[in-house]
Amino acid sequence: MAAVLFSNSYMIGFYYFLIEYTIILFFPFIVWPLLKEKIAGRMIFTFAFSIFLSSLIIIYQGYGSIINLRPNGFIGHMNYAGAAVILVPAILAYIHGNEDISGKRAFLGYVIAVFVIVGSVYNGTRAIFVDLGVVGFVYMLLLWKPKIKQILAMGLTIAILALAVGTIKSSERVKDFNPNSMSIVTRLQMWEIGFATWKNKPILGVGVGQCPNIDFEEHENGMWNTNLVTKKAWNDRAHLHNLVIQTMTETGLVGLAGMLSYWGYILTVFFKHARKQQNLFARVGFCGVLGFLCHGMTDYVYGITSETILVSTLIALTFSQIKYKEEV
């Protein structure tokens, strides 16, 4: 908060607080008496149905845009990518940890999860394989001890899904600097800009929205030229595609420490209730938040309001169930 208040564009900090903290702080204590576990479970399947519908639209949009891998349409690719990495781990954790779930519902949930992953391939979001891999590894390490047969089955499933990436010309995303494809090279250059800018004001940062950005200029031969410019307007801010680097650049070490403490506290509380109290929704919230943070390593997730609202709602739902279990 100190870094935000002393930055040049401090007002944006209050927008985040208004959206995120209002949901997290007030939602659980207002609705927890009404949210029995059965009703909360229906909310998870409501999330699943919503992301399934989004997947249908994304696949339709991406089907005709296989080469450039950035389908245009009224559902933005980054909104979908963030929803996928939050909801797929949450849905799978809910199914796996719920002993009372019916076979039909479990099968439906698995089908939706696979469908969303396929939608992510059409969306050009290959990082979802890395995100889900990290969440799955942490889940197996801390909350589940699978048998060898289960590990082999999961490995085979992941391998089959990963091969789906090969059906799309994914090499376009990694070979050249191309802003339309947001290649790995593009991201590395953005992170380099962030580190270089952070060195100017390492403690409090340069201010939200004050980081230099990249302008793209296409030449007749199809190559791209980059120009480093300073943009002051919030609506035209730099998007460094990394939550840690952007937070550190704009709000300094103070803001980074605050962010890490905030998310560390949430993960610690959820993990404690998931492991010691065997709280199903603590497990769901833990996996969803971890997916959100993994996605933050390749995208500035705070810059996408829909992701902030979605993960905040999931956190609030988890706290509601923790409160409900304590009262019951």
C-alpha positions in Angstrom: 0.0 0.0 0.0 2.9 2.4 0.8 4.3 1.8 -2.6 1.0 2.5 -4.3 0.3 5.6 -2.2 3.7 7.1 -3.0 3.7 6.2 -6.7 2.9 8.8 -9.4 -0.3 7.0 -10.4 -1.6 6.0 -7.0 -5.3 6.1 -7.9 -5.1 2.8 -9.7 -4.3 1.0 -6.4 -7.7 1.9 -5.1 -9.4 0.4 -8.1 -7.7 -3.0 -7.3 -8.6 -2.7 -3.7 -12.2 -1.9 -4.6 -12.5 -4.9 -6.9 -10.4 -7.5 -5.1 -10.5 -6.8 -1.4 -14.2 -5.9 -1.4 -15.1 -9.3 -2.7 -12.6 -11.2 -0.5 -13.3 -9.3 2.8 -17.1 -9.0 2.7 -18.4 -11.9 0.5 -17.5 -14.7 2.9 -19.0 -13.3 6.0 -22.2 -12.2 4.3 -23.1 -15.4 2.5 -21.4 -18.2 4.4 -24.5 -19.1 6.5 -26.3 -19.8 3.2 -23.5 -21.6 1.4 -23.8 -25.2 2.5 -21.2 -27.5 0.9 -23.8 -28.8 -1.6 -24.6 -25.3 -2.8 -21.0 -24.4 -3.0 -20.4 -27.5 -5.1 -23.0 -26.3 -7.5 -21.1 -23.1 -7.8 -18.1 -25.0 -8.9 -20.1 -26.7 -11.6 -21.5 -23.4 -12.6 -17.9 -22.2 -13.1 -17.3 -25.4 -15.1 -20.3 -24.9 -17.4 -19.3 -21.2 -18.0 -15.8 -22.1 -19.0 -17.1 -24.9 -21.2 -19.3 -22.4 -23.1 -16.4 -20.1 -23.4 -14.3 -23.0 -24.8 -16.9 -23.6 -27.6 -16.6 -19.9 -28.7 -12.8 -19.9 -28.4 -12.5 -23.1 -30.5 -14.9 -21.6 -33.1 -12.9 -18.4 -33.2 -9.6 -20.2 -33.4 -10.6 -22.8 -36.0 -10.2 -20.3 -38.8 -7.1 -18.6 -37.3 -4.8 -21.6 -36.9 -1.8 -19.9 -38.4 -1.5 -16.7 -36.4 -2.8 -18.4 -33.2 -4.4 -15.2 -31.9 -8.1 -15.6 -32.7 -10.1 -12.4 -32.8 -13.6 -12.3 -31.3 -15.7 -10.9 -28.4 -14.0 -13.2 -25.9 -10.5 -12.0 -25.4 -7.7 -14.6 -25.5 -6.2 -13.4 -22.3 -9.5 -13.5 -20.4 -10.0 -17.1 -21.4 -6.4 -18.1 -20.6 -6.6 -16.8 -17.1 -10.0 -18.4 -16.5 -8.6 -21.8 -17.8 -5.6 -21.9 -15.4 -7.8 -20.9 -12.5 -10.8 -23.2 -13.1 -9.2 -26.3 -14.5 -7.1 -27.0 -11.3 -10.0 -26.0 -9.1 -12.4 -28.3 -10.9 -10.0 -31.3 -10.9 -9.2 -30.7 -7.2 -12.9 -30.7 -6.4 -13.6 -33.9 -8.3 -10.6 -35.7 -6.8 -11.1 -34.7 -3.3 -14.9 -35.2 -3.2 -15.7 -38.7 -2.0 -19.5 -38.1 -2.4 -19.5 -37.0 -6.1 -21.3 -39.2 -8.5 -19.5 -41.0 -11.3 -21.5 -39.1 -13.9 -20.6 -35.7 -12.5 -17.0 -36.7 -12.1 -16.8 -37.9 -15.7 -18.5 -34.7 -16.9 -16.0 -32.6 -15.0 -13.0 -34.5 -16.5 -14.5 -34.0 -20.0 -14.9 -30.3 -19.4 -11.3 -30.0 -18.1 -9.9 -31.7 -21.2 -12.2 -29.6 -23.5 -10.9 -26.4 -21.9 -7.3 -27.6 -22.4 -8.1 -28.2 -26.1 -9.7 -24.8 -26.2 -6.4 -23.3 -24.8 -4.5 -24.9 -27.6 -6.8 -23.2 -30.2 -6.4 -20.1 -28.2 -2.6 -20.2 -28.5 -2.1 -20.5 -24.8 0.6 -23.2 -24.6 1.7 -22.1 -21.2 -1.3 -23.8 -19.7 0.6 -27.1 -20.0 3.4 -25.6 -17.8 0.9 -24.1 -15.4 -1.1 -27.2 -14.9 2.0 -29.3 -14.7 3.3 -27.2 -11.8 -0.1 -27.2 -10.0 -0.3 -31.0 -10.5 3.2 -31.6 -9.2 2.6 -29.5 -6.1 -0.8 -31.2 -5.5 0.7 -34.7 -5.7 3.6 -33.6 -3.5 1.6 -31.9 -0.7 -2.0 -33.1 -0.8 -2.0 -36.5 -2.5 0.3 -39.5 -2.7 -0.6 -41.3 -5.9 0.2 -44.9 -6.7 2.6 -45.7 -9.6 -0.3 -46.8 -11.9 -2.0 -43.4 -11.2 1.2 -41.5 -12.0 1.6 -43.5 -15.3 -2.0 -42.9 -16.3 -1.6 -39.1 -15.6 1.6 -39.0 -17.5 0.1 -40.7 -20.5 -2.9 -38.4 -20.4 -0.7 -35.3 -20.3 1.5 -36.6 -23.1 -1.6 -37.1 -25.3 -2.8 -33.6 -24.6 0.6 -32.1 -25.2 0.7 -33.8 -28.6 -2.4 -31.8 -29.5 -0.2 -28.7 -29.6 1.6 -30.3 -32.6 -1.6 -30.1 -34.6 -1.2 -26.3 -34.7 1.8 -24.5 -36.1 3.0 -23.5 -32.7 6.5 -22.7 -34.0 5.1 -19.3 -35.0 5.0 -18.5 -31.2 8.7 -19.1 -30.5 10.9 -18.3 -33.5 10.8 -14.6 -34.2 10.0 -11.3 -32.4 6.4 -10.9 -33.4 3.9 -8.9 -31.3 1.0 -10.6 -33.0 2.1 -14.0 -31.7 3.5 -12.8 -28.3 6.5 -15.1 -28.7 8.9 -16.1 -26.0 11.4 -13.7 -27.5 8.9 -10.9 -27.1 8.3 -11.6 -23.5 12.0 -11.9 -22.7 12.5 -8.4 -24.1 9.7 -7.0 -22.1 11.1 -8.6 -18.9 14.5 -7.0 -19.7 12.8 -3.6 -20.0 11.2 -4.2 -16.6 14.4 -5.0 -14.8 16.3 -2.1 -16.4 13.5 0.3 -15.3 13.3 -1.1 -11.8 17.0 -0.3 -11.2 16.1 3.4 -11.4 13.8 3.3 -8.3 14.3 -0.1 -6.6 12.6 0.7 -3.3 9.2 2.2 -4.3 9.3 1.7 -8.0 8.7 4.1 -10.9 4.9 4.2 -10.3 2.0 2.3 -11.6 1.6 2.9 -15.3 5.0 4.6 -15.6 7.1 1.8 -17.0 8.3 2.3 -20.6 6.6 0.3 -23.2 7.4 -1.2 -26.6 6.1 0.3 -29.8 5.9 -2.2 -32.8 6.6 -1.1 -36.3 6.3 -3.6 -39.2 8.5 -3.3 -42.2 7.5 -4.2 -45.8 9.6 -7.4 -45.6 7.4 -8.6 -42.7 10.1 -8.0 -40.0 9.3 -6.0 -36.9 11.2 -3.1 -35.4 10.8 -2.1 -31.7 10.9 1.4 -30.3 11.1 2.0 -26.6 8.8 4.8 -25.5 7.5 6.2 -22.3 3.7 6.2 -21.9 2.1 8.1 -19.1 -1.6 7.3 -19.6 -2.9 4.4 -17.5 -5.0 3.0 -20.4 -1.8 2.8 -22.5 0.4 1.3 -19.8 3.2 -1.2 -20.3 2.1 -4.8 -20.0 5.3 -6.8 -19.1 3.6 -10.2 -19.1 5.0 -11.1 -15.7 3.2 -10.4 -12.4 6.4 -10.4 -10.3 8.5 -8.2 -12.6 5.7 -5.7 -13.3 4.9 -5.4 -9.6 8.6 -4.9 -8.7 9.1 -2.4 -11.5 6.1 -0.2 -10.7 5.9 -0.5 -6.9 9.4 -1.5 -6.0 10.6 -4.0 -3.4 8.0 -2.6 -1.0 5.1 -3.5 -3.3 6.7 -6.8 -4.2 7.0 -7.8 -0.5 3.4 -6.8 0.1 2.2 -8.9 -2.9 4.2 -11.9 -1.9 3.0 -11.7 1.7 -0.6 -11.4 0.6 -0.6 -14.4 -1.7 1.7 -16.3 0.7 -0.8 -15.9 3.5 -3.8 -17.1 1.3 -1.9 -20.2 0.1 -0.8 -21.0 3.7 -4.3 -20.7 5.1 -5.8 -22.8 2.3 -3.0 -25.4 2.6 -3.4 -25.7 6.4 -7.2 -26.3 6.1 -6.8 -28.6 3.1 -4.2 -30.9 4.8 -5.0 -30.8 8.5 -8.8 -30.2 8.5 -9.3 -32.1 5.1 -11.4 -29.2 3.9 -12.5 -29.9 0.3 -12.9 -26.3 -0.7 -9.5 -25.3 0.8 -8.0 -27.8 -1.6 -10.0 -26.3 -4.4 -9.0 -22.7 -3.5 -5.4 -23.7 -3.1 -5.2 -25.2 -6.6 -7.1 -22.4 -8.2 -4.9 -19.6 -6.7 -1.7 -21.6 -7.5 -2.8 -21.8 -11.1 -3.5 -18.1 -11.1 0.0 -17.3 -9.8 1.6 -19.7 -12.2 -0.1 -17.9 -15.0 1.3 -14.7 -13.6 4.8 -15.8 -14.5 4.0 -15.3 -18.2 1.3 -12.6 -17.9 0.5 -9.5 -15.9 -2.7 -11.0 -14.4 -3.5 -7.9 -12.3 -3.9 -6.0 -15.6 -6.9 -8.2 -16.6 -9.9 -7.4 -14.5 -11.8 -10.5 -15.3 -9.1 -12.7 -13.9 -8.9 -10.6 -10.7 -12.7 -10.9 -10.2 -12.7 -14.6 -10.9 -9.8 -15.5 -8.5 -11.2 -13.2 -5.9 -14.6 -14.9 -6.1 -12.9 -18.3 -5.8 -11.0 -17.1 -2.7 -14.1 -15.7 -1.2 -16.0 -19.0 -1.8 -13.1 -20.9 -0.1 -13.1 -18.6 2.9 -16.9 -19.0 3.1 -16.5 -22.8 3.3 -13.7 -22.6 5.9 -15.9 -20.3 8.0 -18.9 -22.7 7.5 -16.9 -25.7 8.6 -15.7 -23.9 11.7 -19.2 -22.9 12.7 -20.7 -26.3 12.0 
